[in-house]
């Protein structure tokens, strides 16, 4: 058996030192830069009930892009349909665009922004 290990180089595990690895501090990427005014923001929202629609409408009229999580209101089909209908009406008013992302998110874009519904392939 020892002869086979010498000939074929036994399955030895490479030794590694802690010094070989570099610690990455990701906190530097999480810092929020100083707030500078922008013409458009990408806003993240959760739609829990119909009372939140007015805030979302205001953001759309202000020209912001919204990424809305609808997973919590999705259980109530009637309210979900009503909320999506209201969002579509606002999108028509501002000549924007709206599209579903998967089953639990909706993206809303203002005038001048179109949502490409094709996926970018990693090939």
Steps between C-alpha positions, in 0.01 A plus 500: 500500500785738582646429157173600329491827694855576388419421135167673471538766766255419776194710568663747728307806599672830433595696807364850526591773736268766628746750356415374149149643531413867491222632721251709302331784682174545310382783721678750277257410221197550721573860583249751378672783314414857579156575367514690176179601329405288202239530230382143555526244778452125504273441796431166671149452640278238657132495422318364806158658448313751286576788739856508365395557139486879539868510609598284205304720260679808631837335435398414145374853432831630640679303226657227710543133413327268747586141580195379692480181705141374470549173690299615803193625310515207258286292737205735442427466127233773500727764657798391290300542178372839615851618594650388168213669313568830681873475433431435130278811484778715646750349256266591213471856634876551506567296182716259697528123513413221745602135506502203733829356618438143598190440705563734790637823356387774268716769346353836403689746283415864420492674162816455297581159649390174341524158663668238283314177559772277358756350735871555458656160447830435675643315200 
